[in-house]
Amino acid sequence: MSNIHISLNPQLLEFVENMVSLGGYGTRSEVINQALRQMQEESVLHKLQLFKLQHELNLGAIQAEEGNFVDDSLDDIYNQALQSHKNNLNKSGVNNGL
């Protein structure tokens, strides 16, 4: 395992120290490694969500070219998309304040 030196602002350092002192982690390195793993997983999830959205947009474009439309209003579609996004975030364990 490689070592690196990082600088943390006082609030982040306090958070890391608290995570160790509460017993959830054995060392500060474990806290940082876990945080980076979570960021990595969220990045992959974000890329998958973007891929899914692109697929759905392409499907919608094909349907529009074929003359297949829905009677929902733009507000209805937006609210459905927002609810679907919230459900996906809840399933993935990500909470971004929506």
C-alpha positions in Angstrom: 0.0 0.0 0.0 1.3 3.4 -0.9 1.5 6.4 1.4 0.6 9.9 0.6 0.5 13.1 2.7 -2.7 15.1 2.7 -3.7 18.3 4.4 -7.2 18.6 6.0 -8.9 21.7 7.2 -9.7 21.7 11.0 -13.3 20.6 10.5 -12.4 17.6 8.4 -9.6 16.6 10.7 -12.0 16.8 13.6 -14.5 14.7 11.8 -11.9 12.0 10.9 -10.7 12.0 14.5 -14.2 11.6 15.8 -14.9 8.7 13.5 -11.9 6.9 14.9 -12.6 7.8 18.5 -16.2 6.6 18.1 -14.8 3.1 17.3 -16.2 2.9 13.8 -12.6 2.9 12.3 -9.3 1.8 13.7 -7.2 4.5 12.0 -7.5 7.8 10.2 -6.4 6.0 7.1 -9.4 3.7 7.3 -11.7 6.7 7.4 -10.1 8.3 4.4 -10.0 5.1 2.4 -13.7 4.5 3.1 -14.6 8.0 2.1 -12.7 7.6 -1.2 -14.3 4.2 -1.9 -17.7 5.8 -1.4 -16.8 8.6 -3.8 -15.6 6.1 -6.3 -18.9 4.1 -6.0 -21.0 7.3 -6.4 -19.0 8.3 -9.5 -19.7 4.9 -11.1 -23.4 5.2 -10.1 -23.5 8.7 -11.6 -22.1 7.4 -14.8 -24.6 4.6 -15.0 -27.5 7.1 -14.3 -26.2 9.3 -17.1 -26.0 6.3 -19.5 -29.6 5.3 -18.5 -30.8 8.9 -19.1 -29.1 9.0 -22.5 -30.7 5.7 -23.4 -34.1 7.1 -22.3 -33.6 10.3 -24.3 -32.7 8.3 -27.4 -35.8 6.1 -26.9 -37.9 9.3 -26.5 -36.5 10.7 -29.7 -37.3 7.6 -31.6 -40.8 7.5 -30.2 -41.3 11.2 -31.2 -40.1 10.5 -34.7 -42.7 7.7 -34.9 -45.4 10.1 -33.6 -45.8 8.4 -30.2 -46.5 11.1 -27.7 -48.1 11.2 -24.2 -50.9 13.5 -22.9 -49.0 14.4 -19.7 -48.1 18.0 -19.1 -44.5 19.1 -18.8 -45.0 19.6 -15.1 -46.3 16.0 -14.8 -43.3 14.6 -16.7 -40.9 16.7 -14.6 -42.5 15.5 -11.3 -42.4 11.9 -12.5 -38.7 12.2 -13.4 -37.9 13.9 -10.1 -39.7 11.2 -8.1 -37.9 8.5 -10.1 -34.6 10.2 -9.4 -35.3 10.4 -5.7 -36.3 6.7 -5.7 -33.0 5.8 -7.4 -31.0 7.8 -4.9 -32.8 6.1 -2.0 -32.1 2.7 -3.5 -28.4 3.6 -3.9 -28.2 5.1 -0.4 -27.2 8.5 -1.7 -28.8 11.5 -0.2 -28.2 14.8 -1.9 -30.9 16.9 -0.3 -33.6 16.6 -3.0 
